[in-house]
Amino acid sequence: KQWYQRRVRGDNMFGTVSRVSFMNDPSNQAFNNQHLDLHTDMPYYTQTPSAYFFHCLANELDGGESYWADTFSAVREIRDTRPDYYELLTTVSVPFRQYATGWHMAGSYPTVELMNGNLYRVRDCIFVIDTFQMIRDHPADVRERWWEAYNHLRRLVTSPDRAIQVKLESGDLVLIDNWRVQHARNAFTVNKESQGKHRAMEVVYVEWNHVQNRLLRNDAQTKPLVST
């Protein structure tokens, strides 16, 4: 019972509010002050987090703008112009793995997931692709063609005309679809002149079902279920 409470109930990211701020020696890129490229979170989860909330507590340092890009539009362009790439991105399983203190997560899934032939979810986080496991899982020709397709996807996703960039201010709240929208951050300055200034975000992952539940409950409180 103690193992279950500590390792199963406690070790998941859904509904847990985390604080993201600068650290001198971080184990995760999110906690440094360098540029953080576009990505989706937790691609190694069987069910990746869907609704992702960003709450800005402070953003006083130079730089640190947030930006987001729609992945589905890039995938649709590939589907229409490079069906060979589309086939690779929807069929070749990519191994993901992340180590952290008390944390080891791994899983293999296609970059683009379909449901009934329609775009359903994108898993794209180059920081945690397990390239060694990929060598074990796929022959060289498949890996070479997949990387070609993936790099093409990255060129489309990171195109400036697909991104929205905003410098969040204290109190701002952003909700994105982690299955579709990639997020990123510009580098920000940390030096002697910036002492006393901060950049801090609160983040939390929630299932879309729970967001929908809250909206439906709120709607039910203001509208009659049966018209009279």
Disulfide bonds with the S-S distance in Angstrom:
none
